[in-house]
Amino acid sequence: MTFKEILAQDVRNVFLNMDEFAEEHIVNGRPMAVQIDDNELLERDKAGTGVHQDGLYKSRRLIYVASADFGERPAIGNLLTLDKYEYQVVSCVDEAGVLIIELGRKRL
């Protein structure tokens, strides 16, 4: 196996393992393994490394999904549905086959 193949396997079998870390959620109408990490949002805010946008957020989420499951990386500002709630993409990076997506719902 190549290193990239091993990484892809680890994404599913370790990091997004449904028995250990991830849970099934509905993302844009499709079920997939998702790891929600709201504590990382707090750490980013404390460190001053979070993405700051105008306005106040009613709700924020940070999710990890497999790039292979999600598909094309969502653009900042696009809408994304997580379970039954619609969020706006605040930031998104692809790290070794895992999309790290920060989501926000703005206060009306």
ABEGO torsion letter per residue (X at the ends): XBAAAAAAAAAAAAAABAAAABBBBBBGGBBBBBBBBAAAAAAAAAAGABBBBBEBBABBBBBBBBAAAAEBBBBBGBBBBBEABBBBBABBBBBGGBBBBBBBBBBX
